[in-house]
Amino acid sequence: MKKIIYLILSIFLLISVIGCTGYEPIFSSSKLSIKIVEHSIEGDKKLGGKIYSQLNRYFNSPNNNSDTKKVIILIDTKKDITPTVKNSAGKIIEYRVQIKTKLFMEDFKSNKELINYTINLSSSYKVQDQYFETKKIEAKTIDELLNKIYQDLLIKISETVLSS
């Protein structure tokens, strides 16, 4: 009985693996032939640099071909941390981090504007008993917001480049 069950599970697993052989991601870098030739970062240079390095790593892969679209990008990032909740003694209980990012992309050859897109995301976090724990949560919140911004920018760039 166990041999039959193992045989059925093995066949099912084999069929599942064979069915996934043609998998290709929706936004694969082979369809997006973009090379960032020049870039400029304004506002918060550290956050803008993180976004740029992720975009640069994604688009400037070695498999780009001769019909690669060369672009110039400008990333303007601003971070704002404000207290949102205070207790009756006036002590801050919760902060809100807001990151506003503007991406401007133009074609290197024709100087034609490709993207002028602004995204504004925010998230809240609670103050912890220890200051370093609060700073760790703040850094984690900022990283999560940057990841969401990067994904949103990647989708916007993909939509724009594939439609043109």
C-alpha positions in Angstrom: 0.0 0.0 0.0 2.8 2.4 0.9 4.6 1.7 -2.4 1.5 2.7 -4.4 1.1 5.9 -2.4 4.8 6.8 -2.9 4.5 6.0 -6.6 1.4 8.2 -7.0 3.1 11.1 -5.1 6.2 10.7 -7.2 4.3 10.8 -10.4 2.3 13.9 -9.2 5.6 15.6 -8.2 7.2 14.8 -11.6 4.2 16.2 -13.5 4.2 19.3 -11.3 7.9 19.9 -12.0 7.5 19.3 -15.8 4.6 21.7 -15.9 6.8 24.6 -14.6 9.5 24.3 -17.3 8.1 27.3 -19.3 7.9 29.7 -16.4 9.0 33.2 -17.1 8.5 36.2 -14.7 6.1 38.9 -15.9 8.7 41.7 -15.6 11.8 39.8 -16.7 14.9 41.8 -17.4 15.2 40.3 -20.9 12.1 42.2 -22.0 13.3 45.4 -20.4 16.3 46.6 -22.3 17.2 49.7 -20.3 20.7 51.0 -19.4 21.1 53.9 -17.0 23.7 56.1 -18.5 23.5 59.1 -16.1 21.8 59.5 -12.8 21.2 62.3 -10.3 20.1 62.0 -6.7 18.5 64.9 -4.8 17.0 65.2 -1.4 17.9 62.4 1.0 21.0 61.1 -0.7 21.2 57.9 1.4 17.6 56.8 0.6 17.9 57.9 -3.0 21.1 56.0 -3.3 19.5 52.8 -2.1 16.7 53.1 -4.7 19.2 53.9 -7.4 21.4 50.9 -6.6 18.4 48.6 -6.8 17.3 50.0 -10.1 20.9 50.0 -11.5 21.4 46.4 -10.4 18.2 45.3 -12.1 18.5 47.2 -15.4 22.3 47.2 -16.0 22.7 43.5 -16.4 25.3 42.1 -18.8 22.7 40.4 -21.1 21.5 43.8 -22.6 21.6 43.7 -26.4 22.2 46.4 -29.0 18.7 47.8 -29.0 19.0 48.8 -25.3 17.2 52.0 -24.4 19.7 54.4 -22.7 18.1 56.6 -20.1 18.9 59.4 -17.7 17.2 59.3 -14.3 16.7 61.7 -11.5 15.6 60.4 -8.1 14.4 63.0 -5.5 13.7 61.4 -2.1 12.5 63.1 1.1 12.0 61.5 4.5 9.8 63.0 7.2 9.4 61.5 10.7 6.7 63.0 12.8 5.2 62.1 16.1 1.5 61.0 15.8 0.4 59.9 19.3 1.3 61.3 22.7 0.2 60.2 26.1 -1.3 62.5 28.7 2.2 63.4 30.0 3.3 64.5 26.6 5.6 61.6 25.9 5.6 60.4 22.3 4.1 56.9 21.9 4.0 56.6 18.1 5.9 58.0 15.1 5.0 58.1 11.4 7.6 57.8 8.7 6.7 59.4 5.4 8.9 58.9 2.3 8.2 60.9 -0.9 10.0 59.8 -4.0 10.0 61.5 -7.4 11.4 59.6 -10.4 12.1 61.5 -13.6 13.4 59.4 -16.5 14.3 60.7 -20.0 15.7 59.1 -23.1 19.4 59.7 -23.5 19.4 60.2 -27.2 16.2 62.2 -27.8 15.9 63.9 -24.4 12.2 62.9 -24.5 10.6 62.6 -21.1 9.6 58.9 -20.4 8.5 59.0 -16.8 7.7 61.8 -14.3 6.2 59.8 -11.4 5.8 60.7 -7.7 5.1 58.1 -5.0 4.3 59.0 -1.4 4.2 56.2 1.2 4.0 56.3 5.0 4.0 53.9 7.9 3.7 54.2 11.7 5.7 52.5 14.4 5.4 52.5 18.2 8.1 53.8 20.6 9.9 51.0 22.5 11.2 51.0 26.0 14.8 51.1 24.8 16.0 53.8 22.4 18.0 51.4 20.2 15.0 49.1 19.8 13.0 52.1 18.6 15.8 53.0 16.1 15.8 49.4 14.9 12.1 49.5 14.2 12.5 52.8 12.5 15.2 51.4 10.2 13.1 48.4 9.4 10.1 50.5 8.6 12.1 52.7 6.3 13.6 49.6 4.6 10.1 48.2 4.0 8.9 51.5 2.6 11.9 51.7 0.3 11.2 48.2 -0.9 7.6 49.1 -1.7 8.7 52.2 -3.5 11.3 50.2 -5.5 8.6 47.7 -6.6 6.2 50.4 -7.5 8.8 52.2 -9.6 9.8 49.0 -11.3 6.2 48.4 -12.3 5.8 51.9 -13.5 9.0 51.7 -15.6 8.1 48.3 -17.0 4.6 49.6 -18.0 6.1 52.7 -19.7 8.9 51.0 -21.5 6.9 48.0 -22.7 4.1 50.3 -24.0 6.4 52.5 -26.0 
